[in-house]
Amino acid sequence: MDEASAPVELKVHIAHPARMYDYYLGGKDNFAADRRAAEESLLVAPELRDIARENRAFMQRAVRFMVDAGIRQFLDIGTGLPTQRNVHQVAQEVAPDAHVVYVDNDPIVLTHARALLAGHGKGETRVITADLRDPEGILYRPEVEGFLDYTQPIAIMLVSVLQFIPDRDPEELIAPLRKVMAPGSFLVISHPTQDFRQEQVFQVADTYVRAKAPAVPRRKAEIEALFGDLRLVEPGLVQTPLWRPDREFIGDLNKIWMYGGVAQKK
């Protein structure tokens, strides 16, 4: 039995960041434990809903930018639950031949992706259950390595996921990903920061610890370092609403404590 048909064990009694994020976005693919943890965080920082929406919009703009730059392969690690305007939908609107692999460590993501991709005839999109803590285990899995061509430019996406690995140096996890990237490839990162509203940020981090999903906000310089020697494209690492916006942001930027950036390998 392959992963696509295997039964999935859902630990619905433990809050999971992907399902909490779904709740912030107004989704329905979450459980009581996720809602309790998310509401606790929202009491501290009601702006979490806006942060989630702006992060999602950043991801979509980044995908469009990379498709326009000629990218036809996407590896989205820590994808979270499928919602409107996913990576494959944005990319394949312009480039129907684009290949997309989704990776998440929450089995419920696989369950929902099965339904989302049902009847998807050309096989340009795949989803696997795996963990960023084992980057080689993602890159060299047969259904990934045989689907993506590492000799050609690729987009590797780490959108609001690195903060959930507090027990490892992120560089240990990103370096193997950068290593396989061919020239012309892009790395996308978004990450919460403690540069704004520090008291609320750390209070939210405490709620995630209690939800057994510890999260670590980082300073801008720390997040920039995660791109290694890749060159950040304009406008660099900025708060997510400021990255190549397609509309005017109306609100308090100090309440958007999330940076986003896209860098290219030359």
C-alpha positions, 0 to 999 in steps of 0.5 A: 500500500502506497502513501496515497492510499494508506490510512491516516492517523490523525492526532486531533487531540493535539493542536497542530500549527497547520490547523491553527493557521487554517483557523486563522484564515477562516477555514474549517479543517481544524479540531477543538484542540486547534481552535482552543490554542488559536483562540488563546493566541488571538486573545494576545494578538488579534492581528494573527488573522491579518498576519496569516492572510498577508503571509498567504498573499505573499506566497501567491505573489512570490509564486507568480513572480517565479513563474514569470521568471521561468520557474516550472518546479516547486517544492513547498515544504511545510505547506499546511492545509490546502485552501484557496489559491494554493501554489499549484493553482497559482503556478499552473494558471500561467504554466500548466506544465509546472510540477509542484510537490507539497510536503508537510508532517501533518497527515491530515494535509495528505488526507485533504490534498487527496480530495483537492487533487482528485481527478487531476489528470496530468499528474503535475502535483504531488503531496507527501508526508515528511519532516523538514528535520530530515531534508535529505529524506525529502529531496531524495525520496523516489516520488520527489527525486523522480518528479523534480529535475534538480539539474533545472531551476527550482523554487524551494518554499519555506513559508512560515515553517522554520519557526516551528523547529526550535530544537535545530539550527535552521542552517543545518536544514536549509544548507542541503536544500540550497545545495541541490538548487541549480543556478537560476533557482529561488528560495522563498522564506517567510518567518515571524519576527520579534522586531515588532510588538515584542511583548505580544510576540513572545506571549503568542510564542508561549501559547504555542509552547502550551499547545505543544507546538513551540515557535521561535521568532527571529530578528531580521538579520537572523532570517536574512542569514538563512538565505546563505549566499543566495542573492535576495531579489528586490525589495529584499527581506521585508514585512510581507505586505511590502514584498512586491505588493499588488494593492495598498496595505491598509493597517498598522504595519507594526502589527504584521510581525512577519518577514518575507523574502525571495532569493536566487541562486546565481 
